[in-house]
Amino acid sequence: MSTFEKSMSLAGEPPKALNTGQKLATLLGMIGLGILVLNLFNIDFPNSGLWLTVSLVAIFIGVVWFSKAAYAHKHKGIKNDGVWFKSMSSRGVLAWLAGIALTGFYVALYFYPEYLGLVKDGANTGVIALFDPLSRLLSGNPASQWFVYGTLYTVAILAFGIKFIWKYRHNSYERIRTLSVMFFQTAFAFIIPEIMARLNGDLPYYDLKNMWPLNYYNFERYRINGFIDSGNIGMAMLIFGILSIFVISPILTFKFGKRWYCSWVCGCGGLAETAGDSFRQLSDKTKTAWNIERWVVHSVVVFVTLMTIAVVYSYLGTDTSKYWLTKSSFLIGVSVLLTLVFAWVMLFKRKELQKDAQYGAIGYFVIIAALIGMHVFSSEGNIFLFKSETLRKSYSFLIGSIFSGVIGTGFYPILGNRVWCRFGCPMAAILGFQQRLFSRFRITTNGGQCISCGNCSTYCEMGIDVRAYAQKGENIVRSSCVGCGICSAVCPRGVLKLENGPLEGRINPTEVLLGNDPDLMELVNKN
């Protein structure tokens, strides 16, 4: 009969030594990882398909076995599990070593794939050659560094997803949304694009759940031409991409908040929630970090919007007899759309935005000024600032590579698991804007039950001081909240609840909640 841990201390305790199962699981996982490392040094394995299978299976089973050994003997429910006593989860030596190793891998992946074994005109070598059999099986093509990354990414989400489910098995919401991100990563981000490439090599396939502005490159001219040249399938994918931006995404965000994407579908969020779960308490909760977050992420949204407009503008014509959509009409249409959105927000939703309204106003005027500049200073179809494509390449380098990859994932053990989502993801920013303005989603709080233990704030990966809302009994409606629900899962008193409800009264004024001249009966009758 298995023994159960009886201590339910909220303060946590120093972690005990690894048990036998955890030690054996670690050894098995390290063997699998060691096979990959050996291939980095061009050690030739006679049957790469077999050795790849052994490696991935060993890593997967090692993580799952370790998770079962760590959590199976414990009661359901969350304790602190000594995260601040462990070197890996408290910015100790192991955390820094892991961060350096991950960062080094991302640098090689993005900028020096030849060190991983990529050969453009010949057979791959090293670790990329190890993945060739799997790549040929799925798409019929030799592996690239991105296929290697996609495979390891998927294995990580699946293995650590099972670990996450073991840890949060007391909470049905956490189990369901974890299974969701595991499914979407495996099917839509990994298997389906590879099969599409095999069936139609000319189709510009991509991760179907990614939409603008996350896939900022999707409106590049070569991709638009690729969609059009691919017939009905290509046109359907292009139309789906456009509908995702203007129809599907707003409707789902209205109904469920940004969590429908950031916590249920997105691959970046999926990796952060599973492999990055051990580092969620490292997110910076200071007001300074919040101010930096708002400035940086809004700047990224403005930049990606301008880049996309510039790309589309660059390949439009000026002759109205030949083009139904000309450069001038395109800029006018974009300006009108942005003006209507800006006017609606300022007239009807300014109260909901509060201080964030100034960021929206600054962003709007910057974009409009840039659009005027495009039209005034453009010549011969090139945009004065964008004709060398320097800024577009800079965006791809700084945001697409450095921020989302090297820093966003490589710095998990140092800065927390949602650095990219908080500070750099334009998709999260736009969905957050929608969530703040017209979504039915909120996290309700029961202030009378709050004991101020601080678990909710500690484990909020987005740096929100959840406890401050809970102590006042105030609904939590924040643009940055991804609806992961961990604050609710780790609350020992059931104070927090994720809900979808009517828009009226969703954002509660603090003055009323603190009891300053409220009509209590009116509030009760409304509820």
C-alpha positions in Angstrom: 0.0 0.0 0.0 1.5 3.3 -1.0 2.1 6.0 1.6 0.8 9.5 1.2 2.3 12.8 2.3 0.2 14.2 5.2 1.7 17.7 5.4 -0.5 20.4 3.9 1.7 23.3 5.0 1.2 26.4 2.8 4.7 27.6 3.6 6.3 24.5 1.8 9.4 22.7 3.0 12.8 21.9 1.6 12.6 19.2 -1.0 13.6 15.7 -0.1 16.2 13.7 -2.0 15.0 12.1 -5.2 13.4 8.8 -4.7 14.5 5.7 -6.6 11.9 6.1 -9.4 13.0 9.7 -10.0 16.6 8.7 -10.2 16.0 5.9 -12.7 13.7 8.2 -14.7 16.4 10.9 -14.8 19.0 8.4 -15.9 16.7 7.2 -18.7 16.0 10.7 -19.9 19.7 11.6 -19.9 20.5 8.6 -22.0 17.9 9.8 -24.6 19.3 13.3 -24.5 22.9 12.0 -24.6 22.1 10.3 -28.0 21.2 13.7 -29.4 24.3 15.4 -27.9 26.6 12.7 -29.4 25.1 13.4 -32.8 26.2 17.0 -32.5 29.7 15.8 -32.7 29.0 13.9 -36.0 29.1 10.5 -34.4 27.6 8.3 -37.1 24.9 5.9 -35.9 24.4 3.0 -38.3 20.6 3.1 -38.2 19.5 6.7 -37.5 15.8 5.9 -37.5 16.2 3.3 -34.7 18.5 5.6 -32.7 16.1 8.5 -33.1 13.2 6.4 -31.8 15.3 5.2 -28.9 16.3 8.8 -28.0 12.8 10.4 -28.2 11.1 7.5 -26.4 13.7 7.5 -23.7 13.2 11.3 -23.2 9.5 11.0 -23.2 9.3 8.0 -20.8 11.9 9.6 -18.6 9.9 12.7 -18.1 6.6 10.8 -17.6 8.2 8.4 -15.2 9.8 11.2 -13.2 6.4 13.0 -13.0 4.6 9.9 -11.7 7.3 9.2 -9.1 7.1 12.9 -8.0 3.3 13.3 -7.7 1.6 9.9 -7.6 2.1 9.4 -3.8 0.8 12.9 -3.0 -2.7 14.0 -2.2 -4.5 15.8 -5.0 -4.1 19.6 -4.6 -1.2 22.0 -4.8 1.4 22.9 -2.3 4.5 25.0 -2.8 6.6 21.8 -3.4 9.7 23.6 -2.3 10.2 25.6 -5.5 12.2 28.3 -3.7 14.5 25.8 -2.2 15.4 24.2 -5.6 18.3 25.5 -7.6 16.5 24.9 -10.9 13.4 26.8 -10.0 14.9 29.6 -7.9 17.5 31.1 -10.3 20.2 29.0 -8.8 23.3 27.5 -10.5 21.3 24.8 -12.3 18.9 27.4 -13.6 21.7 29.5 -15.1 23.3 26.5 -16.6 20.0 25.4 -18.1 19.3 28.9 -19.4 22.8 29.1 -21.0 22.3 25.7 -22.7 18.8 26.6 -24.0 20.0 30.0 -25.2 23.0 28.4 -27.0 20.7 25.9 -28.7 18.4 28.6 -29.9 21.3 30.7 -31.2 22.6 27.7 -33.2 19.1 26.9 -34.4 18.3 30.4 -35.7 21.7 31.6 -36.9 24.2 28.7 -37.2 22.2 25.6 -38.3 25.3 24.2 -40.0 26.6 23.4 -36.5 23.6 21.2 -36.0 24.4 19.4 -39.2 22.3 21.2 -41.9 23.8 20.9 -45.4 22.1 22.8 -48.1 23.7 21.0 -51.1 24.2 17.5 -49.9 23.3 15.0 -47.2 22.7 16.3 -43.7 25.1 15.4 -40.9 25.0 15.5 -37.1 21.8 15.7 -35.2 19.8 16.9 -38.2 20.7 13.8 -40.1 19.3 11.8 -37.2 15.9 13.2 -37.9 16.0 12.6 -41.7 14.1 9.3 -41.6 11.2 10.8 -39.6 11.1 13.8 -41.9 11.1 11.7 -45.0 8.3 9.5 -43.6 6.0 12.5 -42.9 6.8 15.0 -45.7 9.1 13.1 -48.1 11.8 15.7 -47.6 15.1 15.6 -45.7 15.0 17.2 -42.2 15.8 20.9 -41.6 16.6 22.6 -38.4 13.0 23.6 -38.1 11.8 20.0 -38.4 14.2 19.0 -35.6 12.9 21.9 -33.5 9.3 21.1 -34.2 9.8 17.4 -33.3 11.6 18.3 -30.0 9.0 21.0 -29.3 6.1 18.5 -29.7 7.8 15.8 -27.6 8.4 18.4 -24.9 4.7 19.5 -24.8 3.5 16.0 -24.8 5.8 14.7 -22.1 5.7 17.8 -19.8 1.9 18.0 -20.5 1.5 14.6 -18.8 3.6 15.9 -16.0 1.4 19.0 -15.8 -1.7 16.8 -15.7 -0.3 14.7 -12.9 0.5 17.8 -10.9 -2.8 19.5 -11.4 -5.0 16.4 -11.5 -7.3 17.8 -8.9 -8.5 20.5 -11.4 -10.6 19.5 -14.4 -10.0 22.8 -16.2 -6.3 22.4 -16.1 -6.5 18.8 -17.4 -8.8 19.7 -20.3 -6.9 22.8 -21.5 -3.6 20.8 -21.3 -5.0 18.1 -23.4 -6.1 20.8 -25.8 -2.7 22.3 -26.3 -1.2 18.8 -26.6 -3.6 18.0 -29.4 -3.2 21.3 -31.3 0.5 21.2 -31.2 0.7 17.6 -32.3 -1.9 17.8 -35.0 -2.1 21.3 -36.4 1.5 22.5 -35.7 3.4 19.3 -36.5 1.7 16.5 -38.3 -0.8 18.2 -40.6 1.7 20.8 -42.1 4.2 17.9 -42.9 1.5 15.8 -44.5 0.3 18.9 -46.5 3.8 19.4 -47.7 3.9 15.7 -48.9 0.5 16.0 -50.7 1.2 19.4 -52.3 4.8 20.5 -52.2 4.0 23.9 -53.9 1.4 24.9 -51.3 2.7 27.5 -48.8 1.7 25.3 -45.8 2.0 26.6 -42.3 0.8 26.1 -38.7 -3.0 26.4 -39.4 -3.7 27.7 -35.9 -1.3 30.6 -36.3 -2.9 33.8 -37.5 -1.8 37.4 -38.1 -0.1 39.1 -36.3 1.7 36.1 -34.9 2.5 34.9 -38.4 3.5 38.3 -39.6 5.0 36.9 -42.8 1.7 35.5 -44.1 1.0 38.5 -46.2 4.4 38.6 -47.9 4.0 38.8 -51.7 5.6 35.3 -52.3 3.1 33.7 -49.9 0.1 35.5 -51.4 1.2 34.4 -54.8 1.7 30.9 -53.5 -1.8 30.8 -52.1 -3.3 32.1 -55.4 -1.3 29.7 -57.6 -2.3 26.7 -55.5 -5.9 26.8 -56.7 -9.0 26.3 -54.5 -7.0 24.9 -51.5 -4.7 27.8 -51.5 -7.5 30.4 -51.8 -9.4 28.6 -49.0 -6.4 28.9 -46.7 -5.9 32.6 -47.6 -9.6 33.3 -46.9 -9.5 31.3 -43.7 -6.5 33.3 -42.6 -8.3 36.6 -43.2 -11.5 35.4 -41.5 -9.4 34.3 -38.5 -8.3 37.9 -38.0 -11.5 39.8 -38.4 -14.3 37.3 -37.6 -13.2 34.0 -35.8 -10.8 35.5 -33.3 -13.0 38.4 -32.1 -16.0 36.1 -31.7 -14.1 33.5 -29.7 -12.4 36.2 -27.6 -15.8 37.7 -26.9 -17.2 34.4 -25.7 -14.2 33.0 -23.8 -11.5 35.7 -23.5 -8.0 35.4 -24.9 -7.6 32.1 -23.1 -9.2 30.3 -26.0 -5.9 30.9 -27.9 -3.2 31.7 -25.4 -4.0 28.8 -23.0 -5.9 26.3 -25.2 -4.4 26.5 -28.7 -1.1 28.5 -29.0 2.1 26.4 -29.3 4.1 29.1 -27.5 1.7 29.1 -24.6 1.6 25.3 -24.7 5.3 25.1 -24.2 5.2 27.8 -21.5 2.5 26.0 -19.6 4.0 22.5 -19.8 7.8 22.6 -20.0 7.9 26.0 -18.4 5.5 25.3 -15.5 8.4 24.9 -13.0 9.4 28.5 -13.6 6.1 30.4 -13.5 6.8 31.8 -10.1 9.8 33.7 -11.5 7.6 36.3 -13.4 8.3 39.8 -12.3 5.3 41.3 -10.3 6.7 44.8 -9.9 4.9 47.9 -11.2 8.1 48.7 -13.2 7.8 45.4 -15.0 4.2 46.2 -15.8 4.9 49.6 -17.2 7.7 48.1 -19.4 5.4 45.4 -20.5 2.7 47.8 -21.7 5.2 50.0 -23.6 7.1 47.2 -25.2 4.2 45.0 -26.2 2.2 47.9 -27.6 5.2 49.1 -29.6 5.5 45.6 -31.1 1.8 45.7 -32.2 2.4 49.1 -33.8 5.5 47.9 -35.6 4.0 44.6 -36.9 0.9 46.5 -38.1 3.1 49.0 -40.0 5.3 46.2 -41.4 2.2 44.3 -42.7 0.7 47.4 -44.2 4.0 48.3 -45.9 4.3 44.8 -47.3 0.8 44.8 -48.9 1.3 48.4 -50.1 4.6 47.6 -51.8 3.0 45.1 -54.3 -0.2 47.0 -55.1 -0.5 49.1 -58.2 -1.7 52.7 -58.9 -3.8 52.2 -62.1 -7.4 52.1 -61.2 -8.3 50.5 -64.6 -6.1 47.5 -63.8 -6.4 47.1 -60.1 -9.5 47.1 -58.0 -7.4 47.7 -54.9 -4.9 50.4 -55.5 -2.2 51.8 -53.2 -4.3 54.9 -52.4 -7.6 53.0 -51.8 -5.7 50.5 -49.6 -4.2 53.2 -47.4 -7.6 55.1 -47.2 -9.4 51.9 -46.3 -6.9 51.0 -43.5 -7.0 54.6 -42.2 -10.8 54.6 -42.1 -10.9 51.2 -40.4 -8.4 52.2 -37.7 -10.2 55.5 -37.2 -13.5 53.8 -36.7 -12.0 51.4 -34.1 -10.2 54.3 -32.4 -13.3 56.5 -32.3 -15.5 53.6 -30.9 -13.0 52.8 -28.2 -12.6 56.4 -27.1 -16.3 57.2 -27.2 -17.7 54.0 -25.6 -14.9 52.1 -24.0 -12.5 54.7 -22.6 -13.6 53.9 -19.0 -12.7 50.2 -19.4 -9.2 51.1 -20.8 -8.5 53.7 -18.1 -4.8 54.6 -18.2 -4.2 52.2 -21.1 -6.2 54.6 -23.4 -3.1 56.8 -23.8 -1.2 53.8 -25.2 -3.9 53.2 -27.7 -4.0 56.9 -28.7 -0.3 57.1 -29.2 -0.3 53.9 -31.2 -3.1 55.1 -33.4 -1.5 58.5 -34.2 1.9 56.8 -34.9 0.3 54.4 -37.4 -1.8 57.2 -39.1 1.3 59.4 -39.4 3.3 56.5 -40.9 0.5 55.8 -43.4 0.6 59.4 -44.6 4.3 59.2 -44.8 4.1 56.1 -47.0 1.8 57.8 -49.4 3.6 61.1 -49.6 7.2 59.9 -49.8 6.7 56.7 -51.8 8.1 56.6 -55.3 8.1 54.0 -58.1 6.2 51.5 -55.9 8.7 51.5 -53.1 8.1 52.9 -49.7 10.6 55.5 -48.6 11.5 53.7 -45.3 10.9 50.2 -46.4 12.3 49.9 -49.9 15.5 48.2 -48.6 13.4 45.9 -46.5 15.7 46.7 -43.6 13.0 47.2 -41.1 11.1 44.1 -42.0 14.3 42.0 -41.7 15.0 43.8 -38.5 11.6 42.8 -37.1 12.1 39.2 -38.2 15.5 39.2 -36.5 14.6 41.0 -33.3 11.1 39.9 -32.6 10.7 36.6 -34.5 14.1 35.2 -33.6 15.8 36.9 -30.7 12.6 37.7 -28.6 10.3 34.8 -29.2 13.1 32.2 -29.4 16.4 33.0 -27.8 15.0 35.1 -24.9 11.4 33.9 -24.8 12.2 30.3 -24.3 15.9 30.3 -23.5 15.4 32.5 -20.4 12.6 30.3 -18.9 14.8 29.4 -15.8 15.7 33.1 -15.2 12.8 35.3 -16.2 9.8 33.0 -16.0 7.9 31.0 -18.6 5.8 33.8 -20.3 8.5 36.4 -21.1 7.5 36.3 -24.8 3.8 36.4 -24.1 4.1 39.3 -21.7 6.5 41.6 -23.5 6.7 40.6 -27.2 3.8 38.7 -28.6 1.6 41.0 -30.8 -1.1 38.3 -30.9 -1.4 38.3 -27.1 -1.6 42.1 -27.1 -4.4 42.3 -29.7 -6.4 39.6 -28.0 -5.8 41.3 -24.7 -7.2 44.6 -26.2 -10.3 42.7 -27.2 -10.6 40.9 -23.9 -10.4 44.2 -22.0 -13.0 45.9 -24.1 -15.8 43.5 -25.0 -15.1 39.9 -23.7 -17.5 38.1 -21.4 -14.5 36.6 -19.5 -13.5 37.6 -16.0 -12.1 36.0 -12.9 -14.5 36.6 -10.0 -13.3 36.7 -6.4 -14.8 36.1 -3.0 -12.9 38.5 -0.8 -14.5 37.3 2.4 -12.8 33.9 1.9 -9.3 35.2 1.1 -6.6 34.5 3.7 -3.9 36.5 1.8 -1.6 33.5 1.5 -0.3 34.9 -1.8 -0.3 31.6 -3.8 -2.3 33.2 -6.6 0.1 36.1 -7.1 3.2 33.9 -6.7 2.1 31.5 -9.4 0.7 34.1 -11.9 2.9 33.7 -14.9 1.8 37.0 -16.3 3.0 39.1 -13.3 -0.5 40.1 -12.1 -0.9 40.8 -8.4 -4.0 38.6 -8.1 -4.1 38.8 -4.3 -4.7 42.5 -4.5 -7.9 41.9 -6.4 -8.9 38.9 -4.2 -8.5 40.9 -1.0 -11.0 43.5 -2.3 -13.4 41.0 -3.8 -12.8 42.7 -7.2 -13.3 41.0 -10.5 -10.0 40.5 -12.4 -10.2 41.8 -15.9 -6.7 42.4 -17.3 -5.5 42.6 -20.8 -2.5 40.4 -20.0 -4.4 37.6 -18.3 -4.2 34.5 -20.4 -6.8 32.6 -18.4 -4.6 29.7 -17.4 -6.5 29.3 -14.2 -3.5 28.4 -12.1 -4.4 31.2 -9.6 -7.7 29.4 -9.0 -6.0 26.0 -8.9 -3.5 26.9 -6.2 -6.0 28.8 -4.0 -6.6 26.8 -0.8 -9.9 28.5 -0.2 -11.7 28.5 -3.5 -11.6 32.3 -3.7 -11.1 32.6 -7.5 -13.3 31.4 -10.3 -13.0 31.7 -14.0 -16.3 32.8 -15.5 -18.0 34.0 -18.7 -20.9 36.4 -17.9 -22.7 39.5 -19.0 -20.7 42.6 -19.8 -22.5 44.8 -17.3 -20.6 45.0 -14.0 -17.7 43.0 -15.3 -15.2 45.6 -14.3 -16.0 46.7 -10.8 -14.9 50.1 -9.6 -12.7 49.8 -6.5 -14.5 52.6 -4.7 -17.7 50.6 -4.6 -16.0 47.4 -3.6 -14.2 49.1 -0.7 -17.6 50.2 0.6 -17.5 54.0 -0.1 -21.1 55.1 -0.3 -22.4 52.0 -2.2 -26.1 51.1 -2.4 -25.6 47.5 -1.2 -29.2 46.5 -1.9 -28.9 47.7 -5.5 -25.7 45.6 -5.9 -27.4 42.5 -4.4 -30.4 42.9 -6.7 -28.2 43.2 -9.7 -26.5 39.9 -8.8 
